[in-house]
Amino acid sequence: MTSLVVKSCCLFFLILFGSQHYSVFATKTPLDQEKPCKRFILYYHDILFGGNDVANATSAATTNATGLGNTSFGMLVVFNDPMTRDQHLLSPPVAQAQGFYFYDMETTYNAWFAYILVFNSSDHKGTLNIMGVDMMMEKTRDLSVVGGTGDFFMARGITTLQTMTTEGTKYFRLKMDIKLYECY
């Protein structure tokens, strides 16, 4: 009798698990790259501290380049940069980009980014977490949106970067085309 009860319980849990497992796969819809659930364009402005521009700087190198190769290999930069809806640096920021990047190739300019977009406006509240490789010599490059909070709770997607302008090593502006494919 005990073995019949054990077998019945095992069969019940197997059926229960199997039906839940099947329902998860049955309701999963494929992502359509042409139709993100949210999309917006922002402009990222970075002004690297150069030793005498404290009032204007939005980023600072915390380690210097190593001198290996002809790039800034090894340099780590921490930033708190304004994000605007248009290309103008003095436009009101709609978010702040807070994080770091470091140059990680000796032969060409390439950086690895990890940052959070912090929104606190009437349009959006919350954060988007972004990370990935910025292959600077490419016309466009994609970084992953790996999560978020508030209006962007658990968001997933792609941020396509495009360099709009650079002024030596002191200033650059990136166009960020943010496409979210998982929105809750």
DRENPA-3360 file (N, C-alpha, C; in nm, 2 decimals, always signed):
BEGIN
1 = MTSLVVKS = +0.08/-0.12/+0.00/+0.00/+0.00/+0.00/+0.09/+0.13/+0.00 ~ +0.19/+0.13/+0.08/+0.28/+0.24/+0.09/+0.35/+0.27/-0.05 ~ +0.39/+0.17/-0.12/+0.45/+0.18/-0.25/+0.35/+0.24/-0.35 ~ +0.23/+0.20/-0.34/+0.13/+0.26/-0.43/+0.11/+0.41/-0.41 ~ +0.11/+0.45/-0.28/+0.09/+0.59/-0.24/+0.22/+0.67/-0.29 ~ +0.33/+0.62/-0.28/+0.46/+0.68/-0.32/+0.46/+0.70/-0.47 ~ +0.42/+0.59/-0.54/+0.41/+0.59/-0.69/+0.31/+0.70/-0.74 ~ +0.20/+0.70/-0.67/+0.09/+0.80/-0.71/+0.14/+0.94/-0.69;
9 = CCLFFLIL = +0.20/+0.96/-0.57/+0.25/+1.10/-0.55/+0.36/+1.14/-0.65 ~ +0.45/+1.05/-0.68/+0.55/+1.08/-0.78/+0.49/+1.11/-0.92 ~ +0.39/+1.03/-0.96/+0.32/+1.05/-1.08/+0.25/+1.18/-1.08 ~ +0.19/+1.22/-0.97/+0.12/+1.35/-0.96/+0.21/+1.46/-0.98 ~ +0.33/+1.46/-0.91/+0.43/+1.57/-0.92/+0.49/+1.57/-1.06 ~ +0.51/+1.46/-1.12/+0.56/+1.46/-1.25/+0.47/+1.52/-1.35 ~ +0.34/+1.49/-1.34/+0.24/+1.55/-1.43/+0.23/+1.70/-1.40 ~ +0.23/+1.74/-1.27/+0.22/+1.88/-1.23/+0.34/+1.96/-1.29;
17 = FGSQHYSV = +0.46/+1.91/-1.27/+0.58/+1.97/-1.32/+0.58/+1.98/-1.47 ~ +0.54/+1.87/-1.54/+0.54/+1.86/-1.68/+0.44/+1.96/-1.74 ~ +0.32/+1.98/-1.68/+0.22/+2.07/-1.73/+0.27/+2.21/-1.71 ~ +0.33/+2.25/-1.60/+0.38/+2.38/-1.58/+0.50/+2.41/-1.68 ~ +0.58/+2.31/-1.69/+0.70/+2.33/-1.78/+0.65/+2.35/-1.93 ~ +0.55/+2.27/-1.97/+0.49/+2.29/-2.10/+0.43/+2.42/-2.12 ~ +0.35/+2.47/-2.02/+0.28/+2.60/-2.03/+0.38/+2.72/-2.05 ~ +0.50/+2.71/-1.98/+0.59/+2.82/-2.00/+0.64/+2.83/-2.14;
25 = FATKTPLD = +0.67/+2.71/-2.20/+0.72/+2.71/-2.34/+0.60/+2.75/-2.44 ~ +0.48/+2.71/-2.41/+0.37/+2.73/-2.49/+0.33/+2.88/-2.50 ~ +0.36/+2.96/-2.40/+0.33/+3.10/-2.40/+0.44/+3.19/-2.43 ~ +0.56/+3.14/-2.45/+0.68/+3.22/-2.49/+0.66/+3.27/-2.63 ~ +0.66/+3.40/-2.65/+0.65/+3.45/-2.79/+0.79/+3.50/-2.83 ~ +0.83/+3.47/-2.96/+0.96/+3.52/-3.01/+0.97/+3.67/-3.02 ~ +1.09/+3.72/-3.00/+1.11/+3.86/-3.01/+1.11/+3.91/-3.15 ~ +1.05/+4.02/-3.18/+1.05/+4.08/-3.31/+1.15/+4.20/-3.31;
33 = QEKPCKRF = +1.26/+4.19/-3.38/+1.37/+4.29/-3.37/+1.32/+4.42/-3.43 ~ +1.21/+4.41/-3.52/+1.16/+4.54/-3.58/+1.06/+4.61/-3.49 ~ +1.02/+4.55/-3.38/+0.91/+4.61/-3.30/+0.95/+4.60/-3.15 ~ +1.04/+4.69/-3.11/+1.07/+4.69/-2.96/+0.95/+4.74/-2.89 ~ +0.93/+4.70/-2.76/+0.82/+4.75/-2.68/+0.84/+4.90/-2.63 ~ +0.97/+4.94/-2.62/+1.00/+5.08/-2.60/+1.12/+5.12/-2.68 ~ +1.12/+5.24/-2.73/+1.24/+5.29/-2.80/+1.25/+5.44/-2.79 ~ +1.37/+5.48/-2.76/+1.40/+5.63/-2.75/+1.55/+5.65/-2.78;
41 = ILYYHDIL = +1.57/+5.78/-2.82/+1.71/+5.82/-2.85/+1.75/+5.93/-2.75 ~ +1.87/+5.91/-2.70/+1.93/+6.00/-2.61/+2.08/+6.03/-2.65 ~ +2.13/+6.14/-2.60/+2.27/+6.18/-2.63/+2.35/+6.18/-2.50 ~ +2.46/+6.12/-2.51/+2.55/+6.10/-2.40/+2.67/+6.20/-2.42 ~ +2.69/+6.28/-2.31/+2.80/+6.39/-2.32/+2.90/+6.36/-2.21 ~ +3.03/+6.34/-2.25/+3.14/+6.31/-2.16/+3.25/+6.41/-2.17 ~ +3.27/+6.48/-2.06/+3.38/+6.58/-2.05/+3.49/+6.53/-1.95 ~ +3.60/+6.49/-2.00/+3.70/+6.43/-1.92/+3.78/+6.54/-1.85;
49 = FGGNDVAN = +3.80/+6.52/-1.72/+3.87/+6.61/-1.64/+4.02/+6.62/-1.69 ~ +4.07/+6.74/-1.71/+4.20/+6.76/-1.76/+4.30/+6.83/-1.67 ~ +4.26/+6.84/-1.54/+4.35/+6.90/-1.44/+4.31/+7.04/-1.40 ~ +4.24/+7.12/-1.48/+4.20/+7.25/-1.45/+4.06/+7.29/-1.48 ~ +3.98/+7.19/-1.51/+3.84/+7.22/-1.55/+3.74/+7.15/-1.46 ~ +3.76/+7.17/-1.33/+3.68/+7.10/-1.23/+3.53/+7.13/-1.25 ~ +3.49/+7.25/-1.27/+3.35/+7.29/-1.28/+3.28/+7.22/-1.40 ~ +3.35/+7.19/-1.51/+3.28/+7.14/-1.63/+3.30/+6.99/-1.64;
57 = ATSAATTN = +3.39/+6.93/-1.57/+3.42/+6.78/-1.59/+3.30/+6.70/-1.54 ~ +3.27/+6.59/-1.62/+3.17/+6.50/-1.59/+3.23/+6.36/-1.57 ~ +3.36/+6.35/-1.60/+3.43/+6.22/-1.58/+3.58/+6.24/-1.54 ~ +3.64/+6.14/-1.49/+3.78/+6.15/-1.45/+3.85/+6.02/-1.46 ~ +3.97/+6.02/-1.51/+4.05/+5.90/-1.52/+4.10/+5.86/-1.38 ~ +4.07/+5.74/-1.34/+4.12/+5.70/-1.20/+4.25/+5.62/-1.21 ~ +4.28/+5.57/-1.33/+4.41/+5.52/-1.35/+4.46/+5.57/-1.49 ~ +4.59/+5.58/-1.50/+4.65/+5.63/-1.63/+4.67/+5.52/-1.72;
65 = ATGLGNTS = +4.69/+5.55/-1.85/+4.72/+5.45/-1.95/+4.85/+5.38/-1.92 ~ +4.87/+5.26/-1.96/+4.99/+5.18/-1.92/+5.11/+5.22/-2.01 ~ +5.09/+5.27/-2.13/+5.20/+5.29/-2.22/+5.23/+5.18/-2.31 ~ +5.15/+5.07/-2.29/+5.16/+4.95/-2.38/+5.08/+4.98/-2.50 ~ +5.14/+4.98/-2.62/+5.07/+5.01/-2.74/+5.05/+5.16/-2.76 ~ +4.98/+5.19/-2.87/+4.96/+5.33/-2.91/+4.82/+5.38/-2.87 ~ +4.75/+5.32/-2.77/+4.62/+5.36/-2.73/+4.62/+5.40/-2.58 ~ +4.51/+5.42/-2.53/+4.50/+5.45/-2.38/+4.49/+5.32/-2.30;
73 = FGMLVVFN = +4.54/+5.21/-2.35/+4.52/+5.08/-2.29/+4.55/+5.08/-2.14 ~ +4.45/+5.04/-2.06/+4.46/+5.03/-1.92/+4.40/+5.15/-1.84 ~ +4.37/+5.26/-1.91/+4.31/+5.37/-1.85/+4.16/+5.34/-1.81 ~ +4.13/+5.37/-1.68/+3.99/+5.35/-1.63/+3.93/+5.49/-1.60 ~ +3.81/+5.51/-1.65/+3.74/+5.64/-1.63/+3.61/+5.62/-1.56 ~ +3.58/+5.70/-1.46/+3.46/+5.69/-1.39/+3.38/+5.82/-1.43 ~ +3.25/+5.80/-1.45/+3.17/+5.92/-1.50/+3.03/+5.93/-1.44 ~ +2.98/+6.05/-1.45/+2.85/+6.09/-1.41/+2.81/+6.19/-1.52;
81 = DPMTRDQH = +2.77/+6.14/-1.64/+2.75/+6.22/-1.75/+2.60/+6.26/-1.78 ~ +2.57/+6.38/-1.83/+2.43/+6.41/-1.86/+2.39/+6.34/-1.99 ~ +2.26/+6.31/-1.99/+2.19/+6.25/-2.11/+2.08/+6.35/-2.15 ~ +2.09/+6.39/-2.28/+1.99/+6.48/-2.33/+1.91/+6.42/-2.44 ~ +1.80/+6.49/-2.48/+1.72/+6.44/-2.59/+1.77/+6.49/-2.72 ~ +1.85/+6.60/-2.72/+1.91/+6.65/-2.84/+2.06/+6.65/-2.83 ~ +2.13/+6.70/-2.93/+2.27/+6.70/-2.93/+2.34/+6.81/-2.85 ~ +2.26/+6.90/-2.79/+2.32/+7.01/-2.73/+2.36/+6.98/-2.58;
89 = LLSPPVAQ = +2.48/+7.00/-2.55/+2.54/+6.98/-2.42/+2.46/+7.05/-2.31 ~ +2.42/+7.17/-2.34/+2.35/+7.26/-2.24/+2.20/+7.24/-2.23 ~ +2.14/+7.14/-2.31/+2.00/+7.11/-2.30/+1.97/+7.05/-2.16 ~ +1.85/+7.06/-2.11/+1.82/+7.00/-1.98/+1.84/+6.84/-1.99 ~ +1.91/+6.79/-1.89/+1.93/+6.64/-1.89/+1.80/+6.57/-1.86 ~ +1.78/+6.46/-1.92/+1.66/+6.37/-1.89/+1.70/+6.25/-1.81 ~ +1.84/+6.23/-1.80/+1.89/+6.12/-1.72/+2.04/+6.15/-1.70 ~ +2.10/+6.07/-1.61/+2.24/+6.07/-1.58/+2.30/+5.94/-1.61;
97 = AQGFYFYD = +2.41/+5.93/-1.68/+2.48/+5.80/-1.70/+2.59/+5.79/-1.60 ~ +2.58/+5.69/-1.51/+2.67/+5.68/-1.40/+2.74/+5.54/-1.41 ~ +2.87/+5.54/-1.42/+2.95/+5.42/-1.43/+3.09/+5.43/-1.46 ~ +3.14/+5.34/-1.54/+3.29/+5.35/-1.58/+3.31/+5.28/-1.72 ~ +3.42/+5.32/-1.77/+3.47/+5.25/-1.89/+3.62/+5.24/-1.88 ~ +3.68/+5.14/-1.94/+3.82/+5.12/-1.95/+3.86/+5.08/-2.09 ~ +3.98/+5.13/-2.13/+4.04/+5.09/-2.26/+4.10/+4.96/-2.25 ~ +4.06/+4.86/-2.33/+4.11/+4.73/-2.31/+4.18/+4.67/-2.43;
105 = METTYNAW = +4.23/+4.75/-2.53/+4.31/+4.69/-2.64/+4.43/+4.78/-2.66 ~ +4.54/+4.71/-2.69/+4.67/+4.78/-2.72/+4.68/+4.84/-2.86 ~ +4.61/+4.78/-2.95/+4.64/+4.82/-3.09/+4.53/+4.91/-3.15 ~ +4.42/+4.92/-3.09/+4.31/+5.01/-3.14/+4.23/+5.07/-3.03 ~ +4.16/+5.17/-3.05/+4.08/+5.23/-2.94/+3.95/+5.14/-2.92 ~ +3.94/+5.09/-2.81/+3.83/+5.00/-2.77/+3.80/+5.01/-2.62 ~ +3.68/+5.02/-2.58/+3.65/+5.04/-2.44/+3.54/+4.94/-2.39 ~ +3.55/+4.91/-2.27/+3.44/+4.82/-2.21/+3.36/+4.91/-2.11;
113 = FAYILVFN = +3.23/+4.92/-2.14/+3.14/+5.01/-2.06/+3.06/+4.93/-1.96 ~ +3.03/+4.98/-1.84/+2.93/+4.93/-1.75/+2.87/+5.06/-1.68 ~ +2.74/+5.08/-1.70/+2.68/+5.20/-1.64/+2.53/+5.19/-1.63 ~ +2.48/+5.28/-1.55/+2.34/+5.29/-1.53/+2.29/+5.42/-1.57 ~ +2.18/+5.42/-1.65/+2.11/+5.55/-1.68/+2.00/+5.57/-1.57 ~ +2.02/+5.68/-1.50/+1.93/+5.71/-1.39/+1.83/+5.82/-1.44 ~ +1.70/+5.78/-1.44/+1.60/+5.87/-1.49/+1.52/+5.92/-1.36 ~ +1.50/+6.05/-1.36/+1.41/+6.11/-1.26/+1.35/+6.23/-1.31;
121 = SSDHKGTL = +1.25/+6.21/-1.40/+1.18/+6.32/-1.47/+1.03/+6.29/-1.47 ~ +0.96/+6.38/-1.53/+0.81/+6.36/-1.54/+0.78/+6.25/-1.64 ~ +0.87/+6.22/-1.73/+0.85/+6.12/-1.83/+0.88/+5.98/-1.78 ~ +1.00/+5.96/-1.71/+1.04/+5.83/-1.67/+1.11/+5.84/-1.53 ~ +1.09/+5.74/-1.45/+1.15/+5.72/-1.32/+1.21/+5.58/-1.32 ~ +1.33/+5.57/-1.27/+1.40/+5.44/-1.26/+1.53/+5.43/-1.33 ~ +1.58/+5.31/-1.35/+1.72/+5.30/-1.41/+1.72/+5.20/-1.52 ~ +1.82/+5.21/-1.61/+1.85/+5.11/-1.71/+1.99/+5.07/-1.69;
129 = NIMGVDMM = +2.02/+4.94/-1.69/+2.16/+4.89/-1.67/+2.22/+4.85/-1.81 ~ +2.33/+4.91/-1.84/+2.39/+4.88/-1.98/+2.53/+4.84/-1.96 ~ +2.57/+4.74/-2.04/+2.71/+4.70/-2.04/+2.75/+4.64/-2.17 ~ +2.88/+4.65/-2.20/+2.93/+4.58/-2.33/+3.05/+4.65/-2.38 ~ +3.10/+4.61/-2.50/+3.22/+4.66/-2.56/+3.18/+4.77/-2.66 ~ +3.26/+4.88/-2.65/+3.24/+4.99/-2.75/+3.36/+4.98/-2.84 ~ +3.34/+4.93/-2.96/+3.44/+4.92/-3.06/+3.44/+5.05/-3.13 ~ +3.52/+5.15/-3.08/+3.51/+5.29/-3.12/+3.54/+5.32/-3.27;
137 = MEKTRDLS = +3.61/+5.23/-3.33/+3.64/+5.26/-3.48/+3.52/+5.22/-3.57 ~ +3.42/+5.15/-3.51/+3.31/+5.11/-3.59/+3.21/+5.22/-3.60 ~ +3.13/+5.23/-3.71/+3.03/+5.34/-3.72/+2.93/+5.33/-3.61 ~ +2.87/+5.21/-3.59/+2.77/+5.18/-3.49/+2.82/+5.06/-3.41 ~ +2.78/+5.05/-3.29/+2.81/+4.93/-3.21/+2.70/+4.91/-3.10 ~ +2.68/+4.79/-3.06/+2.57/+4.76/-2.97/+2.62/+4.72/-2.84 ~ +2.55/+4.77/-2.73/+2.57/+4.73/-2.60/+2.44/+4.67/-2.55 ~ +2.45/+4.58/-2.45/+2.33/+4.51/-2.40/+2.27/+4.59/-2.28;
145 = VVGGTGDF = +2.13/+4.60/-2.29/+2.05/+4.65/-2.18/+2.02/+4.52/-2.10 ~ +2.08/+4.51/-1.97/+2.07/+4.39/-1.90/+1.98/+4.40/-1.78 ~ +1.90/+4.50/-1.76/+1.81/+4.51/-1.65/+1.77/+4.65/-1.63 ~ +1.68/+4.67/-1.53/+1.64/+4.80/-1.49/+1.55/+4.80/-1.37 ~ +1.51/+4.92/-1.33/+1.41/+4.94/-1.22/+1.31/+5.04/-1.25 ~ +1.21/+5.06/-1.17/+1.11/+5.16/-1.19/+1.03/+5.13/-1.32 ~ +1.02/+5.24/-1.40/+0.95/+5.22/-1.53/+1.02/+5.12/-1.62 ~ +1.14/+5.08/-1.59/+1.21/+4.99/-1.68/+1.24/+4.86/-1.60;
153 = FMARGITT = +1.15/+4.82/-1.51/+1.17/+4.70/-1.43/+1.20/+4.58/-1.52 ~ +1.32/+4.52/-1.49/+1.37/+4.40/-1.56/+1.37/+4.41/-1.71 ~ +1.40/+4.53/-1.76/+1.40/+4.55/-1.91/+1.52/+4.48/-1.97 ~ +1.51/+4.44/-2.09/+1.61/+4.38/-2.17/+1.61/+4.44/-2.31 ~ +1.73/+4.46/-2.37/+1.73/+4.51/-2.50/+1.87/+4.54/-2.55 ~ +1.88/+4.64/-2.65/+2.01/+4.68/-2.71/+2.01/+4.83/-2.71 ~ +2.13/+4.88/-2.69/+2.16/+5.02/-2.71/+2.26/+5.03/-2.82 ~ +2.23/+5.10/-2.93/+2.32/+5.12/-3.04/+2.38/+5.25/-3.03;
161 = LQTMTTEG = +2.52/+5.25/-3.02/+2.60/+5.37/-3.00/+2.65/+5.42/-3.14 ~ +2.65/+5.55/-3.15/+2.71/+5.61/-3.27/+2.78/+5.74/-3.22 ~ +2.91/+5.75/-3.25/+2.99/+5.87/-3.21/+2.94/+5.99/-3.30 ~ +2.90/+6.10/-3.24/+2.85/+6.21/-3.31/+2.97/+6.32/-3.32 ~ +3.04/+6.33/-3.21/+3.16/+6.43/-3.22/+3.26/+6.40/-3.11 ~ +3.38/+6.43/-3.14/+3.49/+6.42/-3.04/+3.57/+6.55/-3.05 ~ +3.63/+6.59/-2.94/+3.72/+6.70/-2.93/+3.84/+6.65/-2.86 ~ +3.93/+6.59/-2.94/+4.05/+6.53/-2.88/+4.01/+6.42/-2.78;
169 = TKYFRLKM = +4.08/+6.43/-2.66/+4.05/+6.33/-2.56/+3.97/+6.40/-2.45 ~ +3.93/+6.52/-2.47/+3.86/+6.59/-2.36/+3.70/+6.58/-2.37 ~ +3.64/+6.56/-2.48/+3.50/+6.56/-2.49/+3.46/+6.47/-2.61 ~ +3.35/+6.39/-2.58/+3.28/+6.32/-2.69/+3.14/+6.31/-2.66 ~ +3.06/+6.30/-2.77/+2.91/+6.29/-2.76/+2.87/+6.16/-2.84 ~ +2.79/+6.08/-2.78/+2.74/+5.96/-2.84/+2.59/+5.97/-2.86 ~ +2.54/+5.92/-2.97/+2.40/+5.90/-2.99/+2.37/+5.76/-2.94 ~ +2.27/+5.75/-2.86/+2.23/+5.62/-2.80/+2.08/+5.59/-2.85;
177 = DIKLYECY = +2.07/+5.49/-2.94/+1.94/+5.44/-2.98/+1.90/+5.32/-2.89 ~ +1.81/+5.34/-2.80/+1.78/+5.24/-2.70/+1.65/+5.17/-2.74 ~ +1.66/+5.04/-2.76/+1.55/+4.96/-2.80/+1.53/+4.85/-2.69 ~ +1.42/+4.85/-2.63/+1.38/+4.75/-2.53/+1.29/+4.65/-2.59 ~ +1.32/+4.52/-2.57/+1.24/+4.41/-2.62/+1.17/+4.34/-2.51 ~ +1.21/+4.35/-2.39/+1.13/+4.29/-2.28/+1.10/+4.41/-2.18 ~ +0.97/+4.44/-2.18/+0.92/+4.54/-2.09/+0.81/+4.49/-2.00 ~ +0.81/+4.52/-1.88/+0.71/+4.47/-1.79/+0.63/+4.58/-1.73;
% end
